[in-house]
Amino acid sequence: MEAVKRLTAEKPVVIFGKSTCCMCHTIKTLISSFGANPIVYELDQVPNGQQLERVLVAALGQRPSFPAVFIDQELVGGANEVMSLHVKGALVPLLKKAKAIWI
């Protein structure tokens, strides 16, 4: 879990996904469309991706849906949770509060 904490502290928005996942691409595009510049870790392409995936699974007590989105070092959730925040109008304020976007 220490590795995940360290990685999520690097930027206001951190996304753990997989390069072959269409929902991962959709969420990355959505968050970037607001001007945020998230760090994205494609777990199927980074050297320690399988280890990070195991840590996320162990830490969450279940198999996380991908993408796993962290904003301000807090797990927001997967695609459903991020889209729900967006529909409710809560995603942009959350990104602003985390200083991931300015306007």
Steps between C-alpha positions, in 0.01 A plus 500: 500500500796729560577500127144607415512777763831623362374496140173674582689778681685597180213696340146608588349242261640149459335234289586131509367338185571260220591598146242262352210627715256726315354639825851592616548695178160669543571612858851623411350701214223641719734614777750642251222690321465724806868591479629257761823321424477171686779252545384178338645163590406239242531189716545276197797706380698613806770265634334453841141516372393156621641575845315834511179327394540245783561782750187683383294182525633427851455857620144528375397156616355423159600501139506867406326604186725668253575774479574562866494879532662687787436871547693679774637162615148365562353213302201640312422167339467361153327618186149482648591716799686757290215523248249532784700790647509662156124466445433648846728793423740401778805394297622847400474638858690195624774559242515869597523419871790265427664777293500276194330779305477872560187618319 
